[in-house]
């Protein structure tokens, strides 16, 4: 499949960062980067990536994946959470993907991400969408859970064992980003329709994967489709 909406935005941002550095590798900080789903491909693309992650098991998997990809020398792993960030304001791009919904204090975490970004650099946030969670549970027949999620202001299933402490809608996520001192340049959906299309449909129809990728890109920035995407993606800029 073609690159999705998030990858396209990040590719453009990193190309601009490389130009600013005169061709030198962009510096990326991936907070809560886990096993390197984002970090390893970015390192393969030539970035120098620091991953901050509290789980030693995830970091072990990251190390193995980086070794297999031949980019171990481009990735620095730090065990810790946002408290471990060195706010030296040197990163060209800071990732907080799947982070804000699991930390104890989303505002504190986002403020730390902003502090770690260089002036004029970008912060990329990918967060769970509360309304998508409602729809997905309703479609799956979990109607009681869907109603509970809809009624909970944080979009959380209270009393469940899920690690998610909160989910966001467009307005709440945008307000949180602005409150951290960042300027929102783009707010789009990720997983608008792709999470709803059965794999059997793609397997049975030649060209369906490309058609789905095109539809996903077209829907990513169009409300109200964007507003019910599985995840919300923000690219924000730190003032220069």
C-alpha positions as CSV (number, residue, x, y, z in Angstrom):
1,X,0.0,0.0,0.0
2,X,1.0,3.6,-0.5
3,X,2.4,5.7,2.4
4,X,-0.5,6.7,4.7
5,X,-1.3,10.3,5.7
6,X,0.9,10.3,8.8
7,X,4.0,9.0,6.9
8,X,3.6,11.5,4.1
9,X,3.5,14.4,6.6
10,X,6.5,13.1,8.5
11,X,8.5,12.5,5.3
12,X,7.9,16.1,4.2
13,X,8.9,17.4,7.7
14,X,12.1,15.3,7.8
15,X,13.1,16.4,4.3
16,X,12.8,20.0,5.4
17,X,14.8,19.3,8.5
18,X,17.6,17.7,6.4
19,X,17.7,20.8,4.3
20,X,18.0,23.0,7.4
21,X,20.9,20.9,8.5
22,X,22.7,21.1,5.2
23,X,22.2,17.5,4.4
24,X,23.0,16.2,7.8
25,X,20.8,13.5,9.4
26,X,17.7,14.8,11.1
27,X,17.5,14.2,14.8
28,X,14.3,12.5,15.9
29,X,13.1,11.9,19.5
30,X,10.5,9.1,19.8
31,X,8.9,9.2,23.3
32,X,7.1,6.0,24.2
33,X,8.5,4.5,21.1
34,X,8.1,0.9,22.3
35,X,9.7,-1.7,20.1
36,X,10.6,0.7,17.3
37,X,7.6,0.6,15.0
38,X,8.4,4.2,14.0
39,X,12.0,4.5,15.1
40,X,13.5,1.7,13.0
41,X,12.0,2.8,9.6
42,X,13.1,6.4,10.4
43,X,16.6,5.2,11.1
44,X,16.6,3.2,7.9
45,X,15.6,6.4,6.2
46,X,18.8,8.0,7.6
47,X,17.6,9.7,10.8
48,X,19.4,9.7,14.1
49,X,16.7,8.5,16.5
50,X,16.5,8.5,20.3
51,X,13.8,6.3,21.8
52,X,12.6,6.9,25.3
53,X,10.6,3.9,26.6
54,X,9.8,2.6,30.1
55,X,9.5,-1.1,29.1
56,X,12.8,-3.1,29.1
57,X,11.1,-5.8,27.1
58,X,10.1,-3.3,24.4
59,X,13.6,-1.9,24.3
60,X,15.0,-5.4,23.9
61,X,12.8,-5.9,20.9
62,X,13.8,-2.5,19.6
63,X,17.5,-3.5,19.8
64,X,16.8,-6.8,17.9
65,X,14.9,-5.1,15.2
66,X,17.5,-2.3,14.8
67,X,20.2,-4.9,14.5
68,X,18.3,-6.9,11.9
69,X,17.7,-3.7,9.9
70,X,21.4,-2.7,10.2
71,X,20.7,0.6,11.9
72,X,21.7,-0.1,15.5
73,X,24.3,2.7,15.3
74,X,21.6,5.2,14.4
75,X,19.3,4.5,17.4
76,X,19.9,5.5,21.0
77,X,17.6,3.8,23.5
78,X,16.8,5.3,26.9
79,X,14.8,3.5,29.5
80,X,12.4,5.9,31.1
81,X,9.3,8.1,30.6
82,X,8.8,11.8,29.9
83,X,10.7,12.5,33.2
84,X,13.8,11.2,31.5
85,X,13.7,13.7,28.7
86,X,16.7,15.9,28.3
87,X,15.0,19.2,27.4
88,X,17.9,20.5,25.4
89,X,15.7,21.7,22.6
90,X,17.7,19.9,19.9
91,X,15.3,17.5,18.2
92,X,14.1,18.3,14.7
93,X,11.1,16.1,15.2
94,X,9.5,14.8,18.4
95,X,7.1,11.9,18.2
96,X,4.5,11.2,20.8
97,X,2.6,8.4,19.1
98,X,0.2,6.4,21.4
99,X,1.6,8.3,24.4
100,X,-0.9,10.9,25.6
101,X,-3.6,8.3,26.2
102,X,-1.5,6.2,28.6
103,X,0.5,8.8,30.7
104,X,-0.7,10.0,34.1
105,X,-0.8,13.6,33.0
106,X,-1.2,14.4,29.3
107,X,-0.5,18.1,29.7
108,X,2.8,17.5,31.6
109,X,3.9,14.9,29.0
110,X,3.1,17.2,26.0
111,X,4.9,20.1,27.7
112,X,7.9,17.9,28.0
113,X,7.8,16.9,24.4
114,X,7.6,20.6,23.4
115,X,10.6,21.5,25.5
116,X,12.7,18.8,23.8
117,X,12.0,20.2,20.3
118,X,14.3,22.7,18.8
119,X,12.9,26.2,18.0
120,X,10.9,25.9,14.8
121,X,10.9,22.1,15.0
122,X,7.8,19.9,14.8
123,X,6.0,17.7,17.4
124,X,3.9,14.8,16.0
125,X,1.1,13.5,18.2
126,X,-1.0,10.4,17.4
127,X,-3.7,9.7,19.8
128,X,-6.8,7.5,20.2
129,X,-10.1,9.0,19.2
130,X,-12.9,8.6,21.6
131,X,-15.7,8.7,19.0
132,X,-14.0,6.0,16.9
133,X,-13.8,3.8,20.0
134,X,-17.6,4.3,20.5
135,X,-18.4,3.4,16.9
136,X,-16.0,0.4,16.8
137,X,-17.6,-1.1,19.9
138,X,-21.1,-0.5,18.7
139,X,-20.2,-2.3,15.4
140,X,-18.8,-5.2,17.3
141,X,-22.0,-5.5,19.3
142,X,-20.5,-4.2,22.6
143,X,-23.3,-1.7,23.0
144,X,-23.0,-1.2,26.8
145,X,-19.3,-0.4,26.5
146,X,-20.0,1.9,23.6
147,X,-22.5,3.9,25.7
148,X,-20.1,4.0,28.6
149,X,-17.3,5.4,26.4
150,X,-19.7,8.0,25.0
151,X,-20.8,9.2,28.4
152,X,-17.3,9.3,30.0
153,X,-15.7,12.7,29.5
154,X,-12.2,11.2,29.2
155,X,-13.4,8.4,26.8
156,X,-12.3,5.8,29.2
157,X,-13.9,2.5,30.2
158,X,-13.8,2.9,33.9
159,X,-13.1,-0.3,35.8
160,X,-11.7,-2.1,32.8
161,X,-8.1,-3.5,32.5
162,X,-7.3,-1.5,29.4
163,X,-4.2,0.7,29.7
164,X,-5.9,3.7,28.1
165,X,-6.5,6.4,30.6
166,X,-8.1,8.8,28.1
167,X,-9.2,9.3,24.5
168,X,-9.5,12.5,22.6
169,X,-11.8,14.3,20.3
170,X,-10.6,16.9,17.8
171,X,-11.4,19.9,20.0
172,X,-9.8,18.4,23.2
173,X,-6.6,17.4,21.4
174,X,-6.2,20.7,19.7
175,X,-6.7,22.6,22.9
176,X,-4.2,20.4,24.7
177,X,-1.5,21.1,22.0
178,X,-2.1,24.8,22.0
179,X,-1.9,24.9,25.8
180,X,1.5,23.3,25.6
181,X,2.8,26.3,23.7
182,X,2.7,24.7,20.2
183,X,1.0,25.9,17.0
184,X,-1.2,23.3,15.3
185,X,-0.3,23.2,11.6
186,X,-2.3,20.0,10.7
187,X,-4.9,17.9,12.4
188,X,-6.0,14.8,10.4
189,X,-7.4,11.4,10.9
190,X,-5.4,8.1,10.8
191,X,-7.4,5.0,10.2
192,X,-10.5,6.7,8.9
193,X,-11.8,3.8,6.8
194,X,-9.0,1.3,6.7
195,X,-9.8,-0.1,10.1
196,X,-13.3,-0.8,9.0
197,X,-12.7,-2.7,5.7
198,X,-12.4,-6.5,6.2
199,X,-9.2,-8.1,4.9
200,X,-11.4,-10.5,2.8
201,X,-12.5,-7.5,0.7
202,X,-8.9,-6.5,-0.1
203,X,-8.0,-10.1,-0.9
204,X,-10.9,-10.7,-3.2
205,X,-10.7,-7.5,-5.2
206,X,-7.6,-6.7,-7.3
207,X,-6.6,-3.1,-6.9
208,X,-8.7,-2.8,-3.7
209,X,-5.6,-2.1,-1.5
210,X,-4.6,0.9,-3.7
211,X,-8.1,2.1,-3.8
212,X,-8.4,1.9,0.0
213,X,-5.1,3.8,0.3
214,X,-6.4,6.6,-1.9
215,X,-9.7,6.8,0.0
216,X,-7.9,6.9,3.3
217,X,-5.7,9.8,2.2
218,X,-8.7,11.7,0.8
219,X,-10.7,11.2,4.0
220,X,-7.9,12.0,6.4
221,X,-8.4,15.8,6.4
222,X,-12.2,15.9,5.6
223,X,-14.6,16.4,8.6
224,X,-16.7,14.7,9.7
225,X,-14.8,11.6,8.4
226,X,-11.6,12.9,10.0
227,X,-13.4,13.3,13.3
228,X,-14.3,9.6,13.6
229,X,-10.9,8.2,12.6
230,X,-9.4,5.5,14.8
231,X,-6.6,7.9,15.7
232,X,-6.1,11.7,15.5
233,X,-2.8,13.0,14.2
234,X,-1.5,16.5,15.0
235,X,1.6,18.1,13.5
236,X,2.4,21.1,15.7
237,X,5.2,23.6,15.5
238,X,7.3,25.0,18.3
239,X,7.8,28.8,17.9
240,X,11.1,29.8,16.5
